[in-house]
Amino acid sequence: MESTMYSLNSLRSMEIIDINTGCKLGYIKDLVVDCNNYKVISVLVPNQSTGWFSKNNDIEIPWAKITKIGVDVILIDGTDILYNND
């Protein structure tokens, strides 16, 4: 991936889309950072599934699964990521 700098505010305003299914996963809620190596490990996205018995766990997307960061979207390869794609 290109080494372009993005601010946290600009990343949080970009919608995350799975390139395999075309599903819109939502927007970044938080980042998981390795403070020792100064690297982003993964991004957290709120789980969209809501229902009587659904858990409200966040979807954790490893940084390595991000394929492209565009102007207003972040494309990911969601092959091994568990999320509800209703």
Secondary structure as GFF3:
##gff-version 3
##sequence-region A 1 86
A	DSSP	alpha_helix	8	12	.	.	.	ID=ss1
A	DSSP	beta_strand	15	18	.	.	.	ID=ss2
A	DSSP	beta_strand	24	27	.	.	.	ID=ss3
A	DSSP	beta_strand	30	34	.	.	.	ID=ss4
A	DSSP	beta_strand	39	46	.	.	.	ID=ss5
A	DSSP	beta_strand	58	62	.	.	.	ID=ss6
A	DSSP	three_ten_helix	63	65	.	.	.	ID=ss7
A	DSSP	beta_strand	66	69	.	.	.	ID=ss8
A	DSSP	beta_strand	73	76	.	.	.	ID=ss9
###
